[in-house]
Amino acid sequence: MTATTLPEDLKSFREAWMAKVGLGAAEVGALPDASHKAGGGYHCGVQDIKNIGKYPTADYSTRQSRDRIGGNACSAVDTGLTWGNGGQAAAIRFNNLLVAQMQAKDPALAALRGVNFTPDGKVKRRYDSNNPSQGIISSTDTVLWHTHFEWWRNTANTPQRQRSFDRMLQLADAAIANKPAPIAPTVGSEQMQIIVRGFGETDKEKAQLWLADGMFRRRVPADWYGNGAGPISNQQVHQAGILGNLSWSGNIFNSGGDPDVWGLDIDSLGSTLNVSGEQVVEFAHAVYKEIEPQLEETAFEAAQRAEKE
């Protein structure tokens, strides 16, 4: 019988998770036990599901086409609630932070299919990103003492799944510190250089457009520019010729005063306050370049499945 394997990225995440929340190896499991192998689910690999006669549609973890790959690799982790860092209170705070971010369609969590959890230590619940209209539903899982995470099988060892690991560890930090969830990071790389976002406290400040290369940028302090009072000038901050088509040919424009500050005031867009169609196309191109490798991989896997069928 083929043994169930633990992908390298899931192995690394398990180790990082144990260190982050203060749990031992016995309290954070991934590979299936006999009960899992008899019942199915994401702890099992695809071959395990075939072995019990539930492949493809009788088991929810292989019902979707993107889950019918991976050989016999595990795609789930269970974690105990008695965290060494923050205790059960932190674990439950994490559960609620995570589910809230999933419901908000946090892009960094796109690889995470679902979570079985308790929101209060008393009731058992599930959220499934494949069925968001259902909202939070009841669960039969034993989640009064653990939380269950499951990832889409076709995200194994991909940057998309790594982003979910990083975001979950970030949310764990917030839960331990009893703080709100940090702002969801932008999904991108050096190719994703254009972000439109409002900052500040006043209506005018919130209406400003800012540019980023996958990182958040802060506002330019008012006393930094204008009338020669600061290290950068109005020309440097607002001049259309410098900023170009919201990207400066794909490079960050260094003001010389603060390399971490660059932007465009909403006033420079004129009375319509519209982003041009050309700018939208450029942003869409950046998004496509980011996901192109995954699209090619998915197409290749689909072709392989078609040949076998």
Helices and strands as residue ranges (DSSP letters): H 8-21, G 25-27, E 28-29, H 34-39, H 46-51, G 60-62, G 65-67, E 76-80, H 87-103, G 107-109, E 112-117, E 125-128, G 132-134, E 137-138, E 146-151, G 153-155, H 159-177, H 203-206, E 209-210, G 222-224, H 234-238, H 240-243, E 263-264, G 266-269, H 277-308
